[in-house]
Amino acid sequence: MAFEVELKAWLRQPDMIEAKAVQLGAFKGEALKEDIYFRRRGEQSAVPADRFRLRREGGQAVVNFKQEAIATGVEVNEEVEFGVDDTHAFFQFANRFGFEPFVVKRKKSRVYRIERANVELNEVEHLGHFIEIEILCDDEALVPAARTEIARLYHHLGLPPADLEPRRYIELIQAAHPVQYRFVNDPTMDWPFMEASLQA
């Protein structure tokens, strides 16, 4: 079991912050992550308690769910995840047992390693640029030190406190891009669902 300690903020000057990341750490690579979030059918909350994520990255698909807590602006998640070989079958499973997709998040990342933190410079579809600073802990007792380290690194990068974003991407995306998704039982589709706008 891993504990994910992270902080997220709007990135107003991505080029300048990336230049600082280059000075402080090592470039680890680029990534494109496509996430589909599921909730119980009929749920209306922007952040449902019962939700999980199917992520596609680098030709692999992984299901993830979290137990969450927020402490002094830093997010701490207890994560569980497992791989999926057949995403269409997984959609069928979720649909059969009463879950529906409600948010799609596409995120392009440039990833740096600074000390023991992963620093992602992200461009999120429908939203814009963000920074995420994350440390993984395998013991809950290590979480307070990780929180302190992340806050120190945020300050060292020169990021203003006002740009911290406590809301989850799923909240921000629903506000910026209000749509509804429907499962389509078609194994030829890349992701088997359809999107309809909720805007008038």
C-alpha positions in Angstrom: 0.0 0.0 0.0 1.4 3.4 -1.0 0.6 6.9 0.3 0.6 9.6 -2.4 1.4 13.0 -0.9 0.9 15.8 -3.5 0.3 19.4 -4.1 -1.3 21.0 -7.2 -1.2 24.6 -8.4 -2.0 26.7 -11.5 1.1 27.3 -13.6 1.1 30.9 -14.9 4.7 30.9 -16.2 5.4 27.3 -17.4 8.7 28.2 -19.2 10.2 30.0 -16.3 9.3 27.3 -13.8 10.6 24.6 -16.1 13.9 26.5 -16.3 14.1 26.3 -12.5 13.2 22.6 -12.5 16.1 22.0 -15.0 18.5 23.7 -12.5 17.2 21.8 -9.5 16.7 18.3 -10.8 16.7 15.8 -13.7 14.3 15.5 -16.6 12.6 12.1 -16.5 10.5 12.3 -19.7 7.2 13.1 -21.2 3.8 11.4 -20.7 0.3 11.5 -22.0 -2.4 10.2 -19.6 -6.0 9.6 -20.5 -8.2 9.1 -17.5 -11.9 8.1 -17.4 -13.6 8.5 -14.0 -16.6 6.4 -13.1 -19.4 7.0 -10.5 -22.5 5.2 -9.5 -25.2 5.8 -12.1 -27.5 8.7 -11.1 -24.9 10.3 -8.8 -24.9 14.1 -9.1 -22.0 15.1 -6.8 -19.1 16.7 -8.6 -16.8 14.6 -6.4 -18.6 11.3 -5.7 -17.4 9.3 -2.7 -17.8 6.1 -4.7 -15.6 6.7 -7.8 -12.7 5.1 -9.5 -10.4 5.8 -12.5 -9.4 3.9 -15.6 -6.1 5.3 -16.9 -4.5 4.6 -20.3 -0.8 5.4 -20.6 1.9 4.0 -22.8 -0.3 1.2 -24.2 -1.4 0.0 -20.8 -4.6 0.4 -18.8 -4.8 0.6 -15.0 -7.7 1.0 -12.6 -7.1 3.2 -9.6 -9.1 4.2 -6.5 -8.1 6.2 -3.5 -8.9 6.9 0.1 -8.3 10.6 0.5 -7.6 13.2 3.1 -6.5 16.9 2.9 -4.1 18.3 5.4 -2.9 22.0 5.3 -3.4 22.2 1.5 -1.4 19.1 0.8 -3.3 16.0 -0.5 -2.7 12.6 0.9 -4.1 9.5 -0.8 -3.9 5.9 0.1 -3.8 4.3 -3.4 -4.9 0.9 -4.7 -4.5 0.0 -8.4 -4.4 -2.9 -10.8 -3.9 -3.6 -14.5 -6.7 -4.3 -17.0 -6.0 -6.3 -20.2 -9.4 -5.7 -21.9 -10.8 -2.2 -21.5 -14.0 -2.9 -23.4 -14.7 -5.8 -21.0 -14.0 -3.5 -18.1 -16.5 -0.9 -19.4 -19.1 -3.7 -19.8 -18.4 -4.8 -16.2 -18.7 -1.2 -14.8 -21.9 -0.6 -16.8 -23.5 -3.9 -15.7 -22.9 -3.2 -12.0 -24.3 0.4 -12.1 -21.3 2.6 -12.8 -21.0 5.2 -15.5 -18.2 7.5 -16.9 -18.6 11.1 -15.8 -15.3 12.8 -16.5 -12.5 12.4 -19.1 -9.2 13.9 -18.3 -6.3 14.2 -20.8 -3.0 15.4 -19.4 0.3 16.0 -21.1 3.2 16.0 -18.7 6.9 16.9 -18.6 8.3 15.1 -15.5 11.3 16.1 -13.4 12.9 14.4 -10.4 13.9 16.9 -7.7 15.4 15.2 -4.7 12.8 12.5 -3.9 9.9 14.4 -5.4 8.3 13.9 -8.8 7.5 17.3 -10.4 5.0 17.3 -13.2 4.5 20.3 -15.5 1.1 19.6 -17.0 -1.2 20.8 -19.7 -4.7 19.6 -19.0 -7.3 19.6 -21.7 -10.1 22.2 -21.2 -8.2 23.8 -18.3 -4.6 24.9 -19.0 -1.2 24.5 -17.2 -0.6 23.1 -13.8 2.2 21.9 -11.6 2.0 18.8 -9.4 4.6 17.9 -6.8 4.4 14.4 -5.5 6.2 12.1 -3.1 5.2 8.4 -2.6 5.5 7.0 0.9 5.3 3.3 1.8 4.7 4.1 5.4 2.1 6.5 6.8 4.6 7.6 9.5 6.6 9.2 6.6 3.8 11.4 5.4 4.4 14.5 7.6 8.0 14.8 6.5 6.9 14.4 2.9 4.3 17.2 3.3 7.0 19.5 4.7 9.4 18.6 1.8 6.8 19.3 -0.8 5.9 22.7 0.7 9.6 23.7 0.8 10.1 22.7 -2.8 7.0 24.7 -3.9 8.4 27.8 -2.2 11.9 27.1 -3.7 10.5 27.0 -7.2 9.1 30.5 -6.6 5.5 29.6 -6.9 3.0 32.0 -5.3 0.7 30.6 -2.5 -2.3 32.2 -4.3 -1.9 29.7 -7.2 -2.5 26.6 -5.1 -5.5 24.7 -6.3 -7.2 22.5 -3.7 -10.0 21.4 -6.0 -9.6 18.2 -8.0 -9.2 18.2 -11.7 -12.6 16.4 -12.0 -14.3 19.4 -10.4 -12.5 21.9 -12.6 -13.2 19.9 -15.8 -16.9 19.5 -15.1 -17.2 23.2 -14.6 -15.2 24.0 -17.8 -16.6 21.3 -20.0 -20.0 20.1 -18.9 -20.9 16.9 -20.7 -22.6 13.6 -20.2 -21.2 10.2 -21.2 -23.0 7.0 -22.2 -21.6 3.5 -22.6 -21.8 2.1 -26.1 -21.4 -1.7 -26.4 -19.2 -1.6 -29.4 -15.8 -3.5 -29.1 -14.4 -1.7 -32.2 -14.5 1.7 -30.4 -11.3 2.9 -28.8 -13.1 4.0 -25.6 -16.7 2.6 -25.8 -18.8 5.7 -24.8 -20.4 8.7 -26.4 -20.3 12.3 -25.2 -23.2 14.8 -25.2 -22.9 18.4 -24.2 -25.0 19.7 -21.2 -24.8 23.3 -22.3 -27.9 24.9 -23.7 
